[in-house]
């Protein structure tokens, strides 16, 4: 068992490549990024830069890593935290990274040299960090239930604090062109106005909120709780739609073109859904532990998952397309020999077990 | 269930992992500023390259020796010194790709014998064995 289950008779396969892949019965080959020695609990992509795009992973081993986004190649490890790193993010042009850790600090890093730029002391475990679009401010949140806004041009100045959460903050994000802030604790999601630092609206949940993603184009908020994957307006918090997965979901991500969403959770599997219809399109086994985080790349060509098993895996959005390390085999070239992978990969073997 | 004729998408190679030696962010990486274009004597570039290639050869030789030492350990009794003065012995089986974990058997610990175990290399301070 293992590998993917593709609906070969799905009438909605739009792209020629997808049709070809189905006709050739191509199986998803995930790319496993090793190196972490403990569960991977958070991951984030940068924007698209002249050097491609980048991926940062937060790990309980305290050593967040930077990777090339389209290949998964390791670039460097940010060394300095003295505890599990719970959150990690990159600024838009991937020149800076920020991390949130159990050592009661958030750190800002130079993502080109790997050097530590700033250590921001907190009063409890820090769980989440987010840069504004212009990289001038850093938002943090954690177990002390406070949102903090640091001016990165004045690192010595005290941060602005927003209180109101009644349980530890799991995720905090800038939204609406950095004019508002979205934050999630165990059972609520709150929207704050940046200028007045006051709460605008809140949502209550019966179950623990496991993740939150903000999509600027279209102002969509993706929230996961229990087996639900819910979509809300990021401006009004009004619900748009929601889907139920077969198992408890820990993280979900919406494709940039809003055609698909991917989700992963406690059953170790990744699910891909059609966003418009909610139909489950593909599902993949492969991870050896619960999936903690999943995100689409900024160009939507792949998605990355981080797991309790200590690995990150990269998955193709359109299976069989030539992209990054994946190489499409065209029908004209197929003499029967080329269709077989030329090198045997341990990954394929272990998934076939 | 798999349809019997599925072919895994071919890949050029696997993603590169940490080199295990440094924290990375190689100075000759794509985003680093270029080396200053100073006056170059004809020999200097050659000297630079030969020193780098000597270093690389030395690194390769040391790595090969280390890998051979791991091979020599297979099936032998190894004594491990772990944190906080803990000593354990076990029969060495194998290591993983990144040398992050050692697979051992008959692990003798202060609280009993474990038939099979994985020792996290980050927990090991030193180890010794007689070939």
Contacts between the chains, C-beta under 8 A, distances in Angstrom:
chain1	res1	chain2	res2	distance
A	1	B	1	7.7
A	1	B	2	7.7
A	3	B	2	6.2
A	3	B	6	6.8
A	3	B	8	7.2
A	5	B	1	7.7
A	8	B	3	7.4
A	21	B	9	7.9
A	24	B	7	6.3
A	25	B	3	5.5
A	25	B	5	4.9
A	25	B	6	4.4
A	25	B	7	6.4
A	26	B	6	6.9
A	26	B	7	5.7
A	26	B	8	7.5
A	26	B	9	5.4
A	27	B	2	7.4
A	27	B	6	4.1
A	27	B	7	6.4
A	27	B	8	4.7
A	27	B	9	6.8
A	28	B	8	7.7
A	28	B	9	6.6
A	29	B	8	4.6
A	29	B	9	4.3
A	29	B	10	7.5
A	29	B	11	5.6
A	31	B	11	6.7
A	31	B	14	6.6
A	31	B	15	5.3
A	32	B	14	7.2
A	32	B	15	7.3
A	33	B	15	4.9
A	33	B	17	7.1
A	34	B	17	5.0
A	34	B	97	6.7
A	34	B	98	5.9
A	35	B	17	4.7
A	35	B	18	4.5
A	35	B	98	6.6
A	37	B	100	5.4
A	37	B	120	6.7
A	37	B	122	6.1
A	51	B	30	5.2
A	51	B	31	5.3
A	61	B	122	7.8
A	65	B	18	7.3
A	66	B	24	7.6
A	66	B	25	7.7
A	67	B	15	7.3
A	71	B	15	5.8
A	71	B	16	7.9
A	72	B	15	3.2
A	73	B	15	5.4
A	73	B	16	4.4
A	74	B	15	7.3
A	74	B	16	5.7
A	74	B	17	5.4
A	74	B	18	5.0
A	74	B	19	7.8
A	74	B	24	6.3
A	75	B	24	5.6
A	75	B	25	6.4
A	75	B	26	7.9
A	75	B	29	6.7
A	76	B	23	5.6
A	76	B	24	3.0
A	76	B	25	3.7
A	76	B	26	7.9
A	77	B	18	6.3
A	77	B	23	4.9
A	77	B	24	5.8
A	78	B	23	7.8
A	79	B	23	5.2
A	112	B	25	7.0
A	112	B	29	7.9
A	112	B	31	5.0
A	112	B	32	6.8
A	113	B	25	5.6
A	114	B	23	5.7
A	114	B	24	6.5
A	114	B	25	3.6
A	314	B	15	7.3
A	316	B	9	6.8
A	319	B	9	6.1
A	320	B	9	5.4
A	325	B	11	4.9
A	325	B	12	5.0
A	325	B	13	6.3
A	325	B	14	7.6
A	325	B	15	6.9
A	326	B	9	5.3
A	326	B	10	7.5
A	326	B	11	5.6
A	326	B	12	7.9
A	327	B	9	7.7
A	327	B	10	5.0
A	327	B	11	6.5
A	327	B	12	5.7
A	328	B	9	7.6
A	329	B	10	6.1
A	339	B	7	5.5
A	340	B	7	7.0
A	341	B	7	7.7
A	341	B	8	5.9
A	341	B	10	4.6
A	341	B	11	7.4
A	342	B	10	6.8
A	343	B	13	7.8
A	345	B	8	7.8
A	345	B	11	7.1
A	345	B	14	6.9
A	347	B	14	7.4
A	348	B	8	5.2
